[in-house]
Amino acid sequence: MRAMSKIPYHIAIIMDGNGRWAKKRLLPRTLGHKEGVKRVRETVKEAKRLGVKILTIFAFSTENWKRPKKEIDSLFSYLDKFLEAYQKELIEGGIKLNVIGRKDRINKQTLEKIEKLALATNENKSFIFNIALDYGGRWDIVNAAKNIAGDCQNKKINIEDVDEKLFGQYLSLNSMPDPDLLIRTSGDKRMSNFLILNLAYSEFYFTSTLWPDFNKKQLIKAIEAYSQRDRRFGEIDE
């Protein structure tokens, strides 16, 4: 293992490949999602151990509603069970849960569990775990623009004060630092409408590993690759 001289403060992950993992094993797609949930807990634990401070996962996109209802119901069923089983570990581990994305299309039962757990972990400081649920980058930008327009109309802010920093505070990640590293599993090389503005200067790491096979070693490998990158943010390389 190469030395990791730089640990990303914030990692974002597009967890792709659950369906393909199941198909390779002649299993229903839903079982791929079930296996993928297990990797989430392991990844949070390992990221925290390595010194990462924020982890944001893309759990369900605004476009995922196009999938078969049976698969969607299974996904949210696994999420409900995940939230119930994970509550004690989050609280005792000092991990703050934060769910970003639309709330109007999520069923009431799941939404109540999310809000309850977010409240219970709100004072935790050691690690932030963001779940992007019914989230889309384009929706995020439009939603921010609407809220800014409303606040300007209500005289809460002046239009002259709107700059990149202020706009960012209206996005779902609010005042959190942008992701340093984006990891996408399963081989595809695209952003898929995830954190469009927040990923403007992130380092990207693509792996052919399917999400249910993404383990601690794979996470370390991604961070090792990140550690070798030279992030200049538009400045001249001296």
N, C-alpha and C positions, 0 to 999 in steps of 0.2 A: 504494500500500500504506500503510495506516494504521500509525502507530507502535505497537509492541508494548511497552507500559510494564511489563507483567507477563508473565513467562514461567512457565507451570506447571512445578512441580518434577517432577510425576508425571502422565503422561497414560495413560489406559486407552482401548482402542479395541475396539469390537465391529465386526468386519470383515464386513459383510453385503452381499450382492448379487452374489456370484460366479456363481451359477446364472442369475440374471436377465440378467447381462451376457452370458453365453454364449447364452442363449435369444434375445436380441435379435439376435444374429449368426448364428442357426441353427447353433450349435455345440453339442457335447456339454457337459453341465454340468462334467465333469472338466476341460475346457480353461479354464473360468472360474476354477476353483481354481488351475490352473497359472499363469494370468495374475496371480491375486491374490497368489501367493507372491512375485512380482517386486516388488509394491508394498511388501511387508514390509521388504525390505532397503533400499529407497529411503526409507521412512518412518523407520526406525531411524537412518540416516545423517543425514537432514535434522533430525530431532528433536535429535540429539546436537549438530549444528552450531548450532542455535538456542539451546542452553543447557538443554534439558530433561535431567533426570538419570535418570529412570526411565520406561520405556515398557512397558506391559502389554497384550498383545493376546489376544483371545479366539479361539483357533484351533480348538478342538473342545470342545463341551459334553457333559455327561453325557447329554443328550437326543439328541445327534447319532448315537448308536448305532442309532437307529430308521431311519436312512437306508438305502438299498439297499447291500448288501455291496460291490458293485462300486465305488460312489462312495467308501465308507469306505476300501477298499483303495487307491484312487487318492490319496486325501487323505494317507494315511500314507506312500505311496510318494513323494509330493512332499515331505513333511516329511523323510524320510530323505535325499533328494537335497539338500534345503535345508541340512540340518545338515552334510553332507559338504562342500558348496561354500562354506559360510559360515565354516567353522572358522578359517581363516587370517585373515580379515577381523576376526573377533571378537577373536582373540588380539592381533593387531597394533594394533587400534583401542582396546584397553583396555576392552572391553565384557564385562561379566559376564553369562553366560546362566543363567537360572533358570527351571525348568519347574515350574509349580504344578498341582495336581489329583491325581486318583487315579492310581495306578501299577499296580494289580493287573489291569487289563484291556488294557493296552498290550502289544503283542507284544515279545518278548524282544530282538529285533534293534534295534528303535527305542529301547527303554529303555536298552540298552547304549550306543548312540550319544549319547543325552541325558546319561547319567551321565558319560561320558567327556569330553564337551565342557563340561559344567558344572564338572567337576574342573579341566580345563585353563584355564578362565577364572575360577576362584574368587577369585584374588587381584586381578583387575582392579577398578579403583576409579572410573573416570571416568564410567561409564554402566552401568545395570542394564537388561537386556532380559528381561522375564518373558513366557513363553509359557504361557497357560492351556490345558492339554491334558487332556481328559476331566475338565473342571472344571464344577462347579455350585455356586452360592452356598449353596443349602440343604444340600448335602453338606458344604460347608466348615464351616458352623455346627454341624451334627451331629457331624462329625469332631472339631472343637475341643471340643465339650461332652464327648464320650467320653474324649478325652485328658486333659481337666481332671479328670473324675471318676476316671480311673485314677491320676493323680498325687496326688489327694486321698486315695484309698484306700491308696496306697503311701507316704503321709506326706511326699511331696516338696513339697507346698504345703498350706496350710490353706484351708478353704472360706471363711473370713472374708477372705482375701486376694484373692478373685476379684472383680475389678471390670472396667470396660470396657477399661482399659489391659491388664490381664493376659489377659483373654479375647482381645484382639486379637493377642497374641503367639502364640496357639495357632491362629490362622487361617493360611491359606496364604501370605499376604504377610508374616506374622510381624511384625517390628518396622519394616518399611518404612512410610514415610509414606503415608497414604491418597491415592488419585488426586485431583488438583485438578480435572482435566478429563476427562470421559468423552465420547468421540466415537463416534457410531453412524452408519454409512453406509447408503445405500439407501432412506431415507425412513421406515422404521419407527421408532416412538417408544416403546420399552420397554426394560427392562433385561435381559430374557431370562435371569434367574437368574444374573447375572454380578456377582460381588463385592458381594453384597447389603449387608453391613454396612459394607464399606470405602467404598461410594459414598454413604453417608448424607448427606454435606455437599459432595459434588462438584458442579461445574457441568456441565450437560449441553449438548452441541452435536449437533444432528441435521442431517444433510444428505441430500438426495435422490441425491447422487452415489453410484454403485455402486462397491464397493471396488476393482475393477480399474482404475477411472478416478480413484481418489483419489491425486493427485500432490502434489508439494511446494507448489504454490500452494494446494491445498485445505487442507493442513495449516496453512500460514501463515494462511489465512482463519479457520480454527477458533481458532487462538491469538489472532488479532486480536479475535475475538468475545469470547473469554475475558477478554482484557485490559480490555474495557469493562465487565465485570461488577463489582458491588460485593458482595464476600463478607463477610457480617456474622456468620455462625455463631450466629444467635439474638440478637445484641446490638442495641442501639438505634442507628438511623441518626442520627448527630449532624448 
